[in-house]
Amino acid sequence: MGPISKFQKGPPLARLVLIMACLNSVLASVSIASSPTIPTLTLNTGKKIPAIGYGTWQAAEAELEKALDAALEAGYRHIDTAAVYENEKVIGNVIKRWISNGKLKREDIFLVTKVPTYAIDPEGVREYLKKSLANLQMDYVDLYLVHTPFGIKIIEETLHSAVSSGSNVEIDYKTDLLAVWREMEKQVDAGFTKAIGISNFNKSQVKRILDNCKIRPSSLQVELHPYLQQNELVDFCKENNIVVVAYSPLGSLGLSVYIEKLGKKEDFQNVLQNPTIKAIAEKHSKTAAQVVLRFDVQRGIIPIPKSTNLERLKQNLDIFDFELDADDIQKLKKLDAHVRFFNFMIRDGMETHPEYPFKDEVHK
Ligand SMILES: NC(=O)c1ccc[n+]([C@@H]2O[C@H](COP(=O)([O-])OP(=O)(O)OC[C@H]3O[C@@H](n4cnc5c(N)ncnc54)[C@H](OP(=O)(O)O)[C@@H]3O)[C@@H](O)[C@H]2O)c1
């Protein structure tokens, strides 16, 4: 005899508890599936994109399974991954499970992945999207991004992307961004992605794509946080109806861990310890992370914070019940210091690539 039939024969109170439990689980699944609290922005394709996403770089498969479950429970519906994060399989497994349990439909999820830097050419666009879809166990992604405007070539078969530093890669000087973009457009036509976009491109590279495309980029994903506010690039994208997505929105506290893995050391300023941000957080009874993420949302920018910590990932989503006022915004704007954490210089000679996007900064 199974537990349910035992309860059905049990005393009235036990039956009531069972009915309440069933009712709660039905209500929970209804509210989860519709995820009503997260606002959306509209892409130039007409499709909606949730105003905050869940970043997954450095989220190893073992911890990500549990964390992504919790993220979906909390209400995240926009998930950012990339072939080089090597976690697409587990993301696919979790989403598949949610779909087969009836808690989600495929169209409830906005899934983003990227062409790896070691395959920035037409063949790479095609082949890696196929691989990503196989790993994710999906027929399509919602947004496919060119991860970087520059390319590298793997020269060691045993390479693990997490340690792709100077010695085991060489620079691919032949990167042809317009040829890459034409292949990206074909992926939309083939139905493998609903929209296409770019990442780590500078303004003139975005403009070059806009001037030569059949399908316009829907989104630009760049490093963006209070110390790197990217005003000019953001304004340019808004004028051209390109949604800006902020990567490392908290200042990428995990970057120093990654740099150390490569055997290098750099000191990074911790955005979340900034006294101005901490004071604004205290004023609103929020955390520094919530203030920083809310600042993005009020600028019309989509942050994609990464957390595999079950409390912090919930905290990062809880930013839609308060408003930064004009005084807060003024103070936050003043923190812009043009500090870029991701300049990709960990790869020796990267700045010699013709499409290296931050040349002006390197020679300052
Ligand atoms: N296109 C690109 O080239 C590119 C480059 C970098 C990143 N990205 C994307 O952007 C996402 C986010 O960027 P990121 O991972 O570099 O950095 P981030 O989201 O700015 O910071 C993540 C770090 O902050 C910690 N953290 C998260 N929430 C916190 C909170 N509320 N309070 C204190 N610490 C908190 C995380 O640790 P715990 O996990 O322990 O909470 C992790 O160490 C990535 O995961 C990836 O999806 C894209």
The ligand as an ORCA input file, in Angstrom:
! r2SCAN-3c Opt
* xyz 0 1
  N      30.376     37.457    -22.743
  C      31.433     37.354    -21.984
  O      32.593     37.453    -22.458
  C      31.272     37.108    -20.524
  C      32.361     37.307    -19.653
  C      32.152     37.102    -18.286
  C      30.910     36.722    -17.826
  N      29.864     36.513    -18.684
  C      28.525     36.091    -18.199
  O      28.115     36.985    -17.164
  C      27.846     36.249    -15.965
  C      28.157     37.068    -14.737
  O      29.484     37.516    -14.737
  P      30.599     36.953    -13.731
  O      30.289     35.561    -13.372
  O      31.899     37.279    -14.355
  O      30.506     37.918    -12.476
  P      29.409     38.508    -11.465
  O      28.075     37.951    -11.743
  O      29.596     39.980    -11.487
  O      29.965     37.974    -10.088
  C      29.917     36.625     -9.744
  C      30.633     36.442     -8.419
  O      29.969     37.187     -7.402
  C      29.524     36.305     -6.360
  N      28.189     36.759     -5.992
  C      27.023     36.551     -6.653
  N      26.011     37.161     -6.042
  C      26.519     37.793     -4.976
  C      25.948     38.595     -3.941
  N      24.652     38.870     -3.909
  N      26.785     39.073     -2.978
  C      28.106     38.796     -2.997
  N      28.699     38.037     -3.938
  C      27.921     37.551     -4.925
  C      29.552     34.925     -6.971
  O      29.856     33.943     -6.002
  P      28.777     32.800     -5.565
  O      28.478     31.981     -6.777
  O      29.519     32.040     -4.524
  O      27.575     33.542     -5.030
  C      30.691     35.023     -7.975
  O      31.944     34.836     -7.335
  C      28.740     35.008    -16.133
  O      28.396     33.991    -15.236
  C      28.511     34.693    -17.595
  O      27.264     34.046    -17.761
  C      30.030     36.720    -20.014
*
